[in-house]
Amino acid sequence: MGLEIISGVERRRRWSVADKLRIVAEADEPGATVAEVARRHEVSRSILWAWRKQARAGVLATPDPLDFLPVVVDAASAVDAPITAANAPSALPIPADAPPPPDHRAITITLANGTRLEISAALSLPALSCIIGALR
């Protein structure tokens, strides 16, 4: 019976797009070789060549960060002046016999940069979880 010794990288790893782009940038630096960079990061040369090709084709790119628009909520006017058919936006007509919102309570979150978020107490828990997740 013979014994086979496999040398080299044999584990499968998951690389983030940012890590792939960082490694590709190292390989693209003047004087760097693909083999040297691949060895340093324990990735095969063929994988690094594929990442370089994907990066040049624009396939391997970081997604654009989410852009949030500033929102100003004037809670006092929302409570004091209920929305009626006369002052409602034309895209969202409200029937005259529509009941008022059941709860005017709100949660105010003030971020470190001074931004304030006022969230209705009637907001569902999954929606609130999504908002908090986006703020992290």
Phi, psi and omega in degrees: 000143179255161179243128180253126178252122180258120178252157180108188184279123180237353179271151179262125179242159176250119181260136175285161179300320180297319178295317179300314181295324178294318180292319178298319179297322177297319180291334181273353179293148179300133178089348180276149175245149180299318182298318181293315181293318179298317180296317182298324182261006179053051176231149182289153181297322182295324177295316180296320177297321179295318178298319179298316180296317179295320180295319180291329180278352181085003180286323181262094182213150178286141178292151178297138178294152178293134176257127177257139177266143178293138180234132177245123179246121178262091185298324182297316181287331179291325180280317185285326183241092180297150181289130177237175179298333182285322183251007179282151175299147185293336181285338183235079181291141180246127179297148183295331182267014180291136180288152178292159178303140186289336187218126179257005179291151181216156174254129178253126177244123178251121181277166182300330181274007177096352179291133180248135175243130175248119186245130180297142178292342180277357181295139181289155181298317177299322179293319178296321177299320178296319180295313181296321177298323180289333181281341182289000000 
